Amino acid sequence: MPEDEIEKLYYSIGEVGEIVDQEPHVLRYWEQEFEVLSPRKNRAGRRVYTQDDVETVERIRHLLKDEKYTIEGARQAIARQDAGAEGGDDIEDDLKALRAFLVELRDQLEE
């Protein structure tokens, strides 16, 4: 199997920087600003990024560079996305229940 087809378990900060087209110092800054980004460090003290970390960096880069969010706005957007991913079905169910209640209430008021 060619080397470029093998998914690595860990990436260095330089490799992640190349993937998302950002300098390593930018990634270190983002670590300070975003709680969701916290790559582990190996015994030598170097950052090692997992695939999940790389995806998080890509989300942050997309929000900041493509969508033009501020740091605070990107932080809030990630929090909303994470909350939606965890409880998205609950919100949809709640809205459906609320709609059913309001329809029933309207029908009672029309009588």
C-alpha positions in Angstrom: 0.0 0.0 0.0 1.5 3.4 -0.9 2.6 5.5 2.0 0.3 8.4 1.2 -2.8 6.1 1.6 -1.9 5.1 5.1 -3.7 7.1 7.7 -1.3 8.1 10.4 -2.2 7.8 14.1 -0.3 11.0 15.1 0.8 14.1 13.2 3.4 16.7 14.1 2.5 20.4 14.4 4.4 21.0 11.1 2.4 18.3 9.3 -0.9 19.7 10.6 0.3 23.2 9.6 0.9 21.9 6.1 -2.5 20.2 6.0 -4.4 23.3 6.9 -2.0 25.8 5.4 -1.2 27.6 8.6 2.1 28.2 10.4 2.8 26.3 13.6 2.7 29.4 15.7 -0.9 30.0 14.6 -1.8 26.5 15.7 -0.2 27.1 19.1 -2.2 30.3 19.4 -5.4 28.5 18.6 -4.6 25.9 21.3 -4.7 28.8 23.8 -8.0 30.2 22.4 -10.0 27.0 21.8 -10.6 24.5 24.6 -11.6 21.9 22.1 -8.1 21.9 20.7 -5.6 20.3 23.0 -3.2 17.9 21.3 -1.3 15.6 23.6 2.5 15.9 24.0 4.9 13.0 23.7 7.7 12.2 26.1 9.9 14.7 24.4 7.3 17.4 24.9 6.3 17.7 21.3 2.7 18.1 20.3 1.2 15.1 18.6 -2.1 15.6 16.8 -4.7 12.8 16.3 -7.0 12.7 13.3 -9.7 14.2 15.6 -7.3 17.1 16.4 -6.6 17.7 12.7 -10.4 17.8 12.0 -10.8 20.3 14.9 -8.0 22.5 13.4 -9.7 22.3 10.0 -13.1 23.4 11.6 -11.3 26.3 13.3 -9.5 27.3 10.2 -12.7 27.2 8.1 -14.6 29.4 10.6 -11.8 31.9 11.0 -10.5 32.1 7.4 -13.4 31.1 5.1 -16.4 32.2 7.2 -14.5 35.3 8.6 -15.5 34.7 12.2 -13.7 36.4 15.1 -12.0 34.2 17.6 -15.0 34.6 20.0 -17.5 34.0 17.2 -15.7 30.8 16.2 -15.6 29.7 19.8 -19.4 30.2 20.1 -20.1 28.5 16.7 -18.1 25.4 17.8 -19.9 25.3 21.1 -23.3 25.5 19.2 -22.2 22.8 16.8 -21.1 20.5 19.6 -24.3 21.1 21.6 -26.3 20.5 18.4 -24.4 17.3 17.7 -25.0 16.0 21.2 -28.7 17.0 21.6 -29.9 17.7 18.1 -32.7 15.1 18.3 -33.9 16.4 21.6 -34.3 19.9 20.2 -36.2 18.6 17.2 -38.5 16.5 19.5 -39.1 19.5 21.7 -40.0 21.7 18.8 -42.4 19.0 17.5 -44.0 18.7 20.9 -44.3 22.5 21.2 -46.0 22.7 17.8 -48.5 20.0 18.7 -49.3 21.7 21.9 -49.8 25.1 20.2 -52.0 23.5 17.5 -54.1 21.9 20.2 -54.4 25.1 22.1 -55.4 27.0 19.0 -58.1 24.4 18.3 -59.4 24.8 21.8 -59.5 28.6 21.6 -61.4 28.4 18.3 -64.2 26.3 19.9 
